[in-house]
């Protein structure tokens, strides 16, 4: 979108202010873009690390595979997930605070001895899975914000700042031309007056 302006001092002042605002904002935007890129990458790596940890834990518990058939599927259920928010590079991101579980009562004397361990294992695995999901979501949020910031940096750097500079230059040249024309015309008028006065004195 071309920059609208008029060939006068008011327009020149306004353009100068807009240019200054963008030039001052550019380093901050570039820093934010860099911080968002780093934070997004860190969140993605954390999500991958948690995912690998989850897979590792599941492999560790492979020896219990046959026993899970005896386990009641509805013994443990998630009732609530407490999500908070944390600011990362100036962007609000989710953070997993706590997972609330509901444990169906069971008779420890009747059920196998490993039931209590089974409950602990399930809690551990679901917590890791949810934490990985939250990190992935954080990565997506930060990446989206980074793209928006990059667009703004490009808009300022490649479009608006050069556009304002060009507009200011055009106004200055126009005003210089006007001034030169004004000086030239007043010089012509002076010369003409001087010539007329000379003629009259003769």
Z-matrix of the N, CA and C atoms (Angstrom, degrees):
N
C 1 1.461
C 2 1.529 1 109.30
N 3 1.337 2 116.71 1 121.33
C 4 1.476 3 118.72 2 -177.85
C 5 1.531 4 111.77 3 -67.36
N 6 1.324 5 114.59 4 150.74
C 7 1.471 6 119.97 5 -178.89
C 8 1.521 7 108.80 6 -81.47
N 9 1.342 8 115.08 7 128.53
C 10 1.469 9 120.18 8 -179.36
C 11 1.528 10 109.06 9 -88.08
N 12 1.301 11 115.81 10 134.73
C 13 1.469 12 119.42 11 178.62
C 14 1.522 13 109.97 12 -156.46
N 15 1.323 14 114.89 13 165.62
C 16 1.466 15 121.64 14 176.41
C 17 1.521 16 107.83 15 -121.78
N 18 1.309 17 114.77 16 155.99
C 19 1.469 18 119.58 17 -177.90
C 20 1.530 19 110.67 18 -85.32
N 21 1.352 20 115.21 19 70.24
C 22 1.468 21 119.51 20 175.97
C 23 1.530 22 110.71 21 -150.31
N 24 1.330 23 116.41 22 172.25
C 25 1.469 24 121.47 23 -175.34
C 26 1.532 25 112.50 24 -66.66
N 27 1.332 26 116.86 25 -36.03
C 28 1.471 27 121.12 26 -179.99
C 29 1.524 28 109.94 27 -61.23
N 30 1.327 29 115.04 28 -47.91
C 31 1.460 30 120.74 29 179.15
C 32 1.525 31 110.67 30 -62.48
N 33 1.317 32 116.45 31 -39.32
C 34 1.465 33 122.02 32 178.81
C 35 1.527 34 110.60 33 -62.42
N 36 1.339 35 116.88 34 -43.46
C 37 1.470 36 122.12 35 178.59
C 38 1.524 37 110.95 36 -63.55
N 39 1.349 38 116.51 37 -45.76
C 40 1.468 39 121.24 38 -179.70
C 41 1.523 40 111.79 39 -62.06
N 42 1.333 41 115.74 40 -43.47
C 43 1.469 42 120.31 41 179.08
C 44 1.529 43 110.70 42 -63.82
N 45 1.330 44 115.97 43 -39.61
C 46 1.467 45 121.47 44 177.85
C 47 1.518 46 111.55 45 -60.53
N 48 1.349 47 116.17 46 -41.10
C 49 1.471 48 121.34 47 179.05
C 50 1.538 49 110.49 48 -65.25
N 51 1.336 50 115.19 49 -45.68
C 52 1.476 51 120.57 50 -179.84
C 53 1.530 52 111.41 51 -62.32
N 54 1.322 53 115.40 52 -40.55
C 55 1.464 54 120.68 53 178.81
C 56 1.526 55 110.61 54 -63.83
N 57 1.325 56 115.99 55 -43.76
C 58 1.471 57 121.49 56 -179.63
C 59 1.530 58 110.64 57 -62.22
N 60 1.339 59 116.54 58 -43.27
C 61 1.471 60 121.88 59 179.17
C 62 1.525 61 109.91 60 -57.93
N 63 1.335 62 116.20 61 -47.35
C 64 1.465 63 120.68 62 -177.70
C 65 1.529 64 112.49 63 -68.72
N 66 1.323 65 115.84 64 -38.87
C 67 1.473 66 119.34 65 178.80
C 68 1.526 67 110.93 66 -65.96
N 69 1.334 68 116.42 67 -37.65
C 70 1.465 69 121.04 68 178.36
C 71 1.525 70 111.99 69 -70.78
N 72 1.344 71 116.13 70 -35.38
C 73 1.471 72 120.97 71 -177.13
C 74 1.528 73 112.48 72 -77.17
N 75 1.314 74 117.10 73 -26.43
C 76 1.470 75 121.52 74 -174.13
C 77 1.534 76 114.12 75 -57.08
N 78 1.337 77 120.18 76 -49.42
C 79 1.479 78 118.92 77 179.47
C 80 1.531 79 112.98 78 -60.53
N 81 1.350 80 116.08 79 -37.67
C 82 1.473 81 120.87 80 178.95
C 83 1.525 82 110.11 81 -64.73
N 84 1.338 83 115.58 82 -43.80
C 85 1.469 84 120.40 83 178.96
C 86 1.521 85 111.31 84 -63.02
N 87 1.327 86 116.36 85 -40.04
C 88 1.473 87 120.60 86 179.44
C 89 1.523 88 110.59 87 -65.43
N 90 1.340 89 116.60 88 -39.44
C 91 1.473 90 120.83 89 177.73
C 92 1.526 91 110.55 90 -65.08
N 93 1.350 92 115.08 91 -41.56
C 94 1.466 93 120.25 92 179.49
C 95 1.525 94 110.05 93 -63.91
N 96 1.329 95 116.47 94 -42.70
C 97 1.467 96 121.50 95 179.65
C 98 1.531 97 110.13 96 -59.89
N 99 1.323 98 116.19 97 -44.21
C 100 1.463 99 121.94 98 179.74
C 101 1.527 100 111.05 99 -64.45
N 102 1.346 101 116.58 100 -43.96
C 103 1.473 102 121.49 101 179.26
C 104 1.526 103 111.04 102 -64.24
N 105 1.340 104 116.67 103 -39.83
C 106 1.464 105 120.87 104 179.00
C 107 1.523 106 111.30 105 -66.66
N 108 1.329 107 116.16 106 -40.06
C 109 1.467 108 120.37 107 178.91
C 110 1.535 109 109.95 108 -61.66
N 111 1.336 110 115.65 109 -46.42
C 112 1.462 111 121.35 110 -179.45
C 113 1.536 112 110.69 111 -63.82
N 114 1.337 113 116.85 112 -46.36
C 115 1.470 114 121.91 113 -177.71
C 116 1.524 115 111.96 114 -65.54
N 117 1.335 116 116.43 115 -39.11
C 118 1.464 117 121.37 116 178.81
C 119 1.526 118 110.46 117 -63.60
N 120 1.317 119 115.54 118 -43.68
C 121 1.463 120 121.58 119 179.08
C 122 1.535 121 110.60 120 -64.36
N 123 1.346 122 115.53 121 -42.58
C 124 1.474 123 120.94 122 178.95
C 125 1.528 124 110.74 123 -62.19
N 126 1.342 125 116.91 124 -42.12
C 127 1.473 126 121.43 125 179.68
C 128 1.528 127 110.50 126 -65.59
N 129 1.346 128 116.84 127 -39.72
C 130 1.467 129 120.61 128 179.39
C 131 1.536 130 110.01 129 -65.65
N 132 1.343 131 115.96 130 -42.22
C 133 1.475 132 120.04 131 179.04
C 134 1.523 133 111.04 132 -64.03
N 135 1.338 134 115.84 133 -39.21
C 136 1.467 135 120.93 134 178.85
C 137 1.527 136 110.44 135 -64.57
N 138 1.339 137 116.12 136 -40.77
C 139 1.460 138 120.94 137 178.35
C 140 1.528 139 110.59 138 -63.06
N 141 1.338 140 116.13 139 -43.53
C 142 1.473 141 121.20 140 178.73
C 143 1.530 142 110.64 141 -64.83
N 144 1.338 143 116.17 142 -40.11
C 145 1.467 144 121.00 143 179.51
C 146 1.533 145 110.12 144 -62.46
N 147 1.349 146 115.75 145 -43.98
C 148 1.459 147 120.33 146 179.76
C 149 1.531 148 111.62 147 -66.14
N 150 1.337 149 115.07 148 -37.01
C 151 1.462 150 120.82 149 178.39
C 152 1.536 151 110.19 150 -64.15
N 153 1.337 152 114.85 151 -42.86
C 154 1.473 153 119.66 152 177.93
C 155 1.528 154 110.90 153 -65.79
N 156 1.329 155 115.86 154 -39.39
C 157 1.465 156 121.04 155 178.31
C 158 1.524 157 110.13 156 -62.57
N 159 1.345 158 115.49 157 -40.07
C 160 1.466 159 121.05 158 178.79
C 161 1.530 160 110.05 159 -63.74
N 162 1.334 161 115.92 160 -46.22
C 163 1.475 162 120.24 161 179.28
C 164 1.532 163 110.78 162 -62.15
N 165 1.338 164 115.09 163 -40.60
C 166 1.463 165 121.11 164 179.11
C 167 1.526 166 110.97 165 -62.06
N 168 1.332 167 115.40 166 -44.49
C 169 1.470 168 121.11 167 179.72
C 170 1.527 169 110.46 168 -63.05
N 171 1.346 170 115.48 169 -40.13
C 172 1.465 171 119.65 170 -179.35
C 173 1.531 172 110.50 171 -65.70
N 174 1.335 173 115.59 172 -36.52
C 175 1.473 174 119.62 173 176.81
C 176 1.530 175 110.56 174 -66.75
N 177 1.340 176 114.96 175 -38.68
C 178 1.469 177 120.18 176 179.21
C 179 1.526 178 111.04 177 -60.25
N 180 1.358 179 115.14 178 -34.55
C 181 1.457 180 119.62 179 -176.56
C 182 1.531 181 112.83 180 -95.06
N 183 1.343 182 115.69 181 13.09
C 184 1.473 183 120.34 182 178.65
C 185 1.531 184 111.98 183 -58.78
N 186 1.330 185 115.37 184 -33.38
C 187 1.472 186 119.73 185 -177.64
C 188 1.529 187 111.67 186 -64.01
N 189 1.355 188 115.91 187 -17.27
C 190 1.466 189 120.13 188 179.47
C 191 1.539 190 112.90 189 -91.58
N 192 1.329 191 115.81 190 -0.01
C 193 1.472 192 120.87 191 -173.65
C 194 1.523 193 113.10 192 -50.79
N 195 1.307 194 117.13 193 -44.92
C 196 1.469 195 120.48 194 -178.54
C 197 1.529 196 111.43 195 -67.07
N 198 1.331 197 115.76 196 -32.15
C 199 1.477 198 119.55 197 -177.54
C 200 1.528 199 112.60 198 -73.10
N 201 1.362 200 117.08 199 -25.68
C 202 1.475 201 119.66 200 -176.79
C 203 1.533 202 112.17 201 -61.11
N 204 1.354 203 116.75 202 -21.72
C 205 1.473 204 120.31 203 178.85
C 206 1.533 205 110.86 204 -63.79
N 207 1.341 206 115.67 205 -29.50
C 208 1.464 207 120.45 206 179.83
C 209 1.533 208 112.07 207 -82.38
N 210 1.327 209 115.46 208 -13.89
C 211 1.479 210 121.44 209 -175.23
C 212 1.524 211 110.08 210 -79.75
N 213 1.304 212 116.62 211 136.08
C 214 1.475 213 120.60 212 178.53
C 215 1.530 214 108.92 213 -75.60
N 216 1.346 215 119.24 214 123.05
C 217 1.473 216 121.01 215 -175.95
C 218 1.525 217 113.84 216 -62.76
N 219 1.327 218 117.90 217 -30.52
C 220 1.471 219 120.13 218 -177.78
C 221 1.524 220 113.04 219 -97.26
N 222 1.335 221 116.35 220 16.01
C 223 1.464 222 120.50 221 -178.90
C 224 1.534 223 111.04 222 -65.19
N 225 1.338 224 115.48 223 -40.81
C 226 1.471 225 120.90 224 178.86
C 227 1.521 226 108.32 225 -120.79
N 228 1.317 227 116.77 226 131.07
C 229 1.472 228 120.38 227 175.78
C 230 1.524 229 110.05 228 -139.17
N 231 1.336 230 115.60 229 151.27
C 232 1.468 231 120.67 230 179.08
C 233 1.523 232 108.10 231 -84.91
N 234 1.324 233 116.89 232 125.56
C 235 1.468 234 120.34 233 179.45
C 236 1.529 235 111.38 234 -97.45
N 237 1.341 236 115.66 235 -33.37
C 238 1.468 237 118.56 236 -178.01
C 239 1.530 238 110.48 237 -158.88
N 240 1.315 239 114.28 238 154.20
C 241 1.460 240 120.97 239 176.48
C 242 1.522 241 107.30 240 -125.17
N 243 1.324 242 116.53 241 122.10
C 244 1.466 243 120.99 242 179.99
C 245 1.526 244 109.26 243 -92.36
N 246 1.323 245 114.72 244 106.59
C 247 1.468 246 120.99 245 178.31
C 248 1.520 247 109.49 246 -105.44
N 249 1.317 248 115.92 247 131.93
C 250 1.459 249 120.73 248 175.04
C 251 1.514 250 109.42 249 -110.65
N 252 1.321 251 116.45 250 -176.19
C 253 1.457 252 119.64 251 175.12
C 254 1.522 253 109.52 252 -127.03
N 255 1.311 254 113.76 253 145.70
C 256 1.457 255 120.66 254 178.48
C 257 1.527 256 107.34 255 -135.89
N 258 1.328 257 116.52 256 143.21
C 259 1.461 258 118.94 257 179.62
C 260 1.521 259 109.66 258 -88.46
N 261 1.318 260 115.41 259 122.10
C 262 1.458 261 122.19 260 177.29
C 263 1.515 262 107.39 261 -120.20
N 264 1.317 263 116.87 262 117.75
C 265 1.477 264 122.87 263 -177.82
C 266 1.536 265 110.51 264 53.24
N 267 1.341 266 115.73 265 37.48
C 268 1.461 267 121.06 266 178.03
C 269 1.514 268 115.10 267 79.93
N 270 1.343 269 117.21 268 8.40
C 271 1.474 270 121.39 269 -178.09
C 272 1.526 271 108.79 270 -117.71
N 273 1.336 272 116.51 271 133.75
C 274 1.466 273 120.71 272 178.27
C 275 1.525 274 109.80 273 -72.81
N 276 1.323 275 115.38 274 125.39
C 277 1.466 276 121.30 275 -179.19
C 278 1.526 277 109.88 276 -128.84
N 279 1.351 278 116.42 277 151.48
C 280 1.464 279 118.73 278 179.42
C 281 1.529 280 111.92 279 -75.02
N 282 1.310 281 115.28 280 150.45
C 283 1.468 282 121.15 281 174.84
C 284 1.525 283 107.48 282 -139.55
N 285 1.327 284 115.79 283 135.69
C 286 1.462 285 120.28 284 -178.71
C 287 1.524 286 109.21 285 -83.71
N 288 1.332 287 116.41 286 114.67
C 289 1.462 288 120.76 287 179.33
C 290 1.525 289 111.46 288 -88.28
N 291 1.337 290 114.16 289 -51.56
C 292 1.466 291 117.92 290 -176.11
C 293 1.523 292 111.13 291 -158.08
N 294 1.331 293 115.43 292 152.28
C 295 1.465 294 121.85 293 175.31
C 296 1.532 295 106.16 294 -117.44
N 297 1.333 296 115.33 295 128.86
C 298 1.474 297 119.81 296 -179.31
C 299 1.529 298 109.59 297 -102.18
N 300 1.301 299 114.72 298 131.02
C 301 1.468 300 121.34 299 -176.87
C 302 1.527 301 110.57 300 -114.86
N 303 1.311 302 113.41 301 153.55
C 304 1.473 303 119.42 302 173.80
C 305 1.527 304 106.17 303 -115.58
N 306 1.289 305 115.31 304 125.08
C 307 1.468 306 120.46 305 -179.06
C 308 1.526 307 108.72 306 -108.44
N 309 1.332 308 114.90 307 120.48
C 310 1.470 309 119.77 308 178.73
C 311 1.530 310 108.42 309 -72.42
N 312 1.301 311 117.66 310 132.36
C 313 1.473 312 118.56 311 -178.25
C 314 1.535 313 111.84 312 -59.13
N 315 1.326 314 115.34 313 139.52
C 316 1.470 315 119.86 314 175.60
C 317 1.535 316 108.88 315 -142.25
N 318 1.278 317 113.67 316 154.89
C 319 1.466 318 119.92 317 -178.16
C 320 1.529 319 108.34 318 -86.74
N 321 1.324 320 116.65 319 109.84
C 322 1.464 321 121.94 320 -177.42
C 323 1.530 322 112.34 321 -65.43
N 324 1.338 323 116.75 322 -21.74
C 325 1.475 324 119.28 323 -179.41
C 326 1.528 325 111.42 324 -79.65
N 327 1.341 326 115.14 325 -28.84
C 328 1.465 327 119.91 326 -177.65
C 329 1.531 328 111.28 327 -89.05
N 330 1.325 329 115.42 328 -41.14
C 331 1.478 330 121.15 329 -176.97
C 332 1.525 331 110.89 330 -75.73
N 333 1.351 332 116.96 331 158.17
C 334 1.473 333 120.30 332 179.37
C 335 1.535 334 111.39 333 -58.95
N 336 1.312 335 116.29 334 155.39
C 337 1.470 336 122.74 335 -176.20
C 338 1.527 337 112.78 336 -64.47
N 339 1.324 338 116.06 337 -26.35
C 340 1.472 339 119.43 338 -176.13
C 341 1.539 340 112.96 339 -81.87
N 342 1.330 341 117.95 340 -0.61
C 343 1.477 342 121.38 341 -178.28
C 344 1.535 343 111.98 342 -57.63
N 345 1.332 344 115.88 343 -43.25
C 346 1.479 345 120.04 344 -179.02
C 347 1.531 346 110.22 345 -62.79
N 348 1.355 347 115.44 346 -39.72
C 349 1.476 348 120.13 347 176.59
C 350 1.525 349 110.77 348 -65.55
N 351 1.310 350 115.63 349 -38.81
C 352 1.474 351 121.11 350 179.26
C 353 1.521 352 111.53 351 -59.58
N 354 1.338 353 114.97 352 -42.93
C 355 1.469 354 121.18 353 178.04
C 356 1.530 355 109.67 354 -62.24
N 357 1.329 356 116.90 355 -47.01
C 358 1.476 357 121.51 356 179.69
C 359 1.541 358 111.20 357 -60.96
N 360 1.350 359 115.82 358 -42.98
C 361 1.474 360 121.15 359 -179.85
C 362 1.528 361 110.36 360 -62.25
N 363 1.328 362 117.02 361 -45.69
C 364 1.471 363 121.01 362 -179.89
C 365 1.525 364 111.55 363 -60.91
N 366 1.330 365 115.40 364 -42.64
C 367 1.470 366 120.17 365 178.69
C 368 1.532 367 110.14 366 -61.81
N 369 1.315 368 115.59 367 -44.82
C 370 1.467 369 122.04 368 -178.43
C 371 1.538 370 110.62 369 -61.63
N 372 1.337 371 116.39 370 -45.72
C 373 1.475 372 121.24 371 -177.73
C 374 1.530 373 111.80 372 -67.88
N 375 1.332 374 116.76 373 -42.62
C 376 1.472 375 118.61 374 -179.79
C 377 1.527 376 110.91 375 -67.27
N 378 1.342 377 116.34 376 -37.66
C 379 1.466 378 119.77 377 179.04
C 380 1.535 379 110.34 378 -62.51
N 381 1.333 380 116.89 379 -45.00
C 382 1.473 381 121.53 380 178.34
C 383 1.533 382 111.49 381 -61.52
N 384 1.329 383 115.83 382 -43.03
C 385 1.461 384 121.17 383 179.66
C 386 1.521 385 112.19 384 -61.86
N 387 1.332 386 115.62 385 -45.57
C 388 1.468 387 120.85 386 179.51
C 389 1.526 388 111.58 387 -66.69
N 390 1.339 389 116.35 388 -39.73
C 391 1.464 390 120.97 389 179.59
C 392 1.535 391 110.38 390 -63.02
N 393 1.336 392 115.80 391 -39.53
C 394 1.466 393 121.19 392 177.53
C 395 1.527 394 110.86 393 -63.92
N 396 1.335 395 115.79 394 -42.27
C 397 1.473 396 121.21 395 178.56
C 398 1.530 397 111.27 396 -61.53
N 399 1.334 398 116.63 397 -43.02
C 400 1.468 399 121.72 398 -179.56
C 401 1.528 400 110.02 399 -64.47
N 402 1.338 401 116.56 400 -41.27
C 403 1.476 402 120.48 401 177.72
C 404 1.525 403 111.13 402 -63.62
N 405 1.319 404 116.67 403 -38.81
C 406 1.471 405 121.51 404 178.43
C 407 1.531 406 110.13 405 -65.06
N 408 1.338 407 115.32 406 -42.20
C 409 1.468 408 121.17 407 177.66
C 410 1.525 409 110.59 408 -62.59
N 411 1.340 410 117.03 409 -42.73
C 412 1.468 411 122.60 410 177.22
C 413 1.519 412 110.33 411 -59.12
N 414 1.331 413 115.62 412 -44.49
C 415 1.469 414 121.23 413 178.78
C 416 1.523 415 111.08 414 -59.42
N 417 1.337 416 117.14 415 -43.13
C 418 1.479 417 121.74 416 179.89
C 419 1.535 418 110.99 417 -64.52
N 420 1.340 419 115.89 418 -43.18
C 421 1.476 420 120.91 419 179.85
C 422 1.525 421 110.05 420 -61.76
N 423 1.335 422 115.69 421 -48.17
C 424 1.473 423 120.90 422 -177.92
C 425 1.527 424 111.19 423 -65.71
N 426 1.321 425 116.21 424 -37.43
C 427 1.470 426 120.43 425 179.64
C 428 1.527 427 110.69 426 -66.51
N 429 1.337 428 116.29 427 -40.19
C 430 1.467 429 121.14 428 178.17
C 431 1.528 430 109.86 429 -63.08
N 432 1.342 431 116.62 430 -45.09
C 433 1.468 432 121.22 431 179.44
C 434 1.531 433 111.22 432 -65.22
N 435 1.344 434 116.10 433 -35.98
C 436 1.463 435 120.24 434 178.30
C 437 1.528 436 110.35 435 -63.82
N 438 1.343 437 115.89 436 -43.33
C 439 1.472 438 120.06 437 178.83
C 440 1.527 439 111.11 438 -61.26
N 441 1.341 440 115.76 439 -41.85
C 442 1.472 441 120.02 440 178.18
C 443 1.528 442 110.86 441 -63.33
N 444 1.339 443 116.37 442 -41.76
C 445 1.471 444 121.32 443 179.91
C 446 1.528 445 110.15 444 -66.54
N 447 1.345 446 116.94 445 -40.49
C 448 1.472 447 121.47 446 177.91
C 449 1.522 448 110.16 447 -60.97
N 450 1.339 449 116.49 448 -41.77
C 451 1.474 450 120.66 449 177.96
C 452 1.519 451 110.55 450 -60.79
N 453 1.340 452 116.26 451 -41.52
C 454 1.464 453 120.84 452 -179.27
C 455 1.533 454 110.61 453 -67.23
N 456 1.352 455 116.23 454 -41.23
C 457 1.468 456 121.03 455 177.71
C 458 1.534 457 109.40 456 -59.82
N 459 1.339 458 115.87 457 -47.09
C 460 1.472 459 120.31 458 179.70
C 461 1.520 460 112.06 459 -63.60
N 462 1.341 461 115.90 460 -39.64
C 463 1.465 462 120.66 461 178.65
C 464 1.526 463 110.30 462 -61.33
N 465 1.335 464 116.06 463 -47.54
C 466 1.470 465 120.42 464 179.62
C 467 1.526 466 111.18 465 -65.63
N 468 1.345 467 115.21 466 -50.33
C 469 1.459 468 121.72 467 -171.07
C 470 1.528 469 112.96 468 -71.27
N 471 1.347 470 116.16 469 -42.23
C 472 1.470 471 119.81 470 -171.73
C 473 1.519 472 114.55 471 -100.71
N 474 1.343 473 116.53 472 -19.87
C 475 1.470 474 118.59 473 -175.90
C 476 1.529 475 112.32 474 -116.83
N 477 1.343 476 115.66 475 -62.45
C 478 1.466 477 119.10 476 -169.80
C 479 1.527 478 114.04 477 -71.25
N 480 1.342 479 117.68 478 -49.13
C 481 1.474 480 119.06 479 -178.55
C 482 1.532 481 111.22 480 -60.56
N 483 1.368 482 119.29 481 -49.81
C 484 1.471 483 118.12 482 176.44
C 485 1.530 484 112.70 483 -62.00
N 486 1.346 485 116.41 484 -35.06
C 487 1.467 486 121.63 485 179.10
C 488 1.522 487 112.11 486 -63.08
N 489 1.347 488 115.32 487 -46.62
C 490 1.471 489 120.22 488 178.16
C 491 1.528 490 110.98 489 -64.69
N 492 1.334 491 116.44 490 -41.53
C 493 1.470 492 120.53 491 179.67
C 494 1.531 493 110.88 492 -61.47
N 495 1.335 494 115.04 493 -42.32
C 496 1.474 495 120.16 494 179.65
C 497 1.525 496 110.97 495 -65.83
N 498 1.334 497 116.21 496 -43.04
C 499 1.469 498 121.04 497 179.48
C 500 1.533 499 111.03 498 -62.60
N 501 1.346 500 116.07 499 -42.89
C 502 1.469 501 121.15 500 178.94
C 503 1.522 502 110.05 501 -61.88
N 504 1.340 503 115.99 502 -43.03
C 505 1.467 504 121.48 503 179.34
C 506 1.533 505 110.98 504 -61.71
N 507 1.330 506 116.26 505 -42.60
C 508 1.476 507 120.85 506 179.40
C 509 1.526 508 111.15 507 -62.62
N 510 1.342 509 115.54 508 -44.33
C 511 1.477 510 119.86 509 179.57
C 512 1.523 511 110.45 510 -63.39
N 513 1.348 512 116.53 511 -45.46
C 514 1.477 513 120.78 512 -179.78
C 515 1.524 514 111.25 513 -60.83
N 516 1.339 515 115.98 514 -44.10
C 517 1.480 516 119.61 515 178.68
C 518 1.516 517 110.90 516 -62.83
N 519 1.330 518 115.50 517 -43.61
C 520 1.463 519 120.64 518 179.76
C 521 1.531 520 110.16 519 -60.39
N 522 1.360 521 115.13 520 -46.14
C 523 1.468 522 119.76 521 -178.92
C 524 1.531 523 111.45 522 -66.36
N 525 1.341 524 116.37 523 -36.22
C 526 1.483 525 120.19 524 176.29
C 527 1.527 526 110.24 525 -65.13
N 528 1.343 527 115.68 526 -43.25
C 529 1.470 528 120.46 527 178.13
C 530 1.522 529 110.88 528 -61.09
N 531 1.339 530 115.09 529 -43.19
C 532 1.467 531 120.66 530 178.55
C 533 1.529 532 110.61 531 -60.50
N 534 1.350 533 114.66 532 -44.43
C 535 1.464 534 120.40 533 -179.54
C 536 1.537 535 110.58 534 -64.29
N 537 1.339 536 115.19 535 -43.84
C 538 1.475 537 119.90 536 178.77
C 539 1.528 538 111.60 537 -62.54
N 540 1.334 539 115.41 538 -41.27
C 541 1.476 540 120.34 539 178.49
C 542 1.524 541 110.14 540 -64.53
N 543 1.354 542 113.94 541 -41.85
C 544 1.462 543 119.25 542 179.65
C 545 1.529 544 110.42 543 -62.80
N 546 1.355 545 115.78 544 -44.45
C 547 1.465 546 120.08 545 178.68
C 548 1.526 547 110.99 546 -63.35
N 549 1.350 548 114.74 547 -43.69
C 550 1.472 549 119.73 548 -179.17
C 551 1.524 550 110.77 549 -62.94
N 552 1.356 551 116.08 550 -43.55
C 553 1.471 552 118.79 551 -178.38
C 554 1.532 553 111.01 552 -68.12
N 555 1.350 554 116.75 553 -36.97
C 556 1.470 555 118.37 554 178.42
C 557 1.529 556 110.54 555 -69.06
N 558 1.327 557 116.97 556 -31.96
C 559 1.466 558 121.83 557 176.87
C 560 1.533 559 109.61 558 -65.91
N 561 1.354 560 114.72 559 -43.62
C 562 1.480 561 120.14 560 178.93
C 563 1.516 562 109.72 561 -61.95
N 564 1.368 563 114.90 562 -44.69
C 565 1.473 564 119.81 563 179.62
C 566 1.530 565 110.07 564 -61.84
N 567 1.316 566 117.99 565 -44.10
C 568 1.474 567 122.60 566 178.64
C 569 1.522 568 110.78 567 -60.06
N 570 1.330 569 114.56 568 -46.27
C 571 1.476 570 119.81 569 -179.72
C 572 1.521 571 110.17 570 -61.72
N 573 1.328 572 115.76 571 -42.57
C 574 1.466 573 120.74 572 179.49
C 575 1.522 574 111.03 573 -63.06
N 576 1.349 575 115.59 574 -44.59
C 577 1.477 576 120.81 575 178.30
C 578 1.529 577 111.11 576 -60.33
N 579 1.322 578 113.68 577 -44.14
C 580 1.474 579 119.08 578 -179.83
C 581 1.520 580 110.21 579 -62.09
N 582 1.335 581 115.93 580 -40.90
C 583 1.477 582 120.94 581 179.80
C 584 1.525 583 110.18 582 -65.87
N 585 1.345 584 116.14 583 -41.86
C 586 1.470 585 120.52 584 179.80
C 587 1.530 586 110.64 585 -64.71
N 588 1.336 587 115.82 586 -42.64
C 589 1.471 588 120.20 587 179.05
C 590 1.535 589 111.12 588 -63.40
N 591 1.305 590 115.34 589 -37.14
C 592 1.485 591 121.20 590 178.98
C 593 1.510 592 109.57 591 -65.04
N 594 1.358 593 115.95 592 -42.53
C 595 1.461 594 121.33 593 -179.63
C 596 1.528 595 110.15 594 -63.98
N 597 1.366 596 114.52 595 -41.87
C 598 1.474 597 118.81 596 -178.36
C 599 1.523 598 111.23 597 -66.21
N 600 1.346 599 116.13 598 -38.08
C 601 1.469 600 119.23 599 -178.90
C 602 1.537 601 111.08 600 -67.99
N 603 1.332 602 117.66 601 -23.28
C 604 1.468 603 121.34 602 177.58
C 605 1.501 604 107.14 603 -80.78
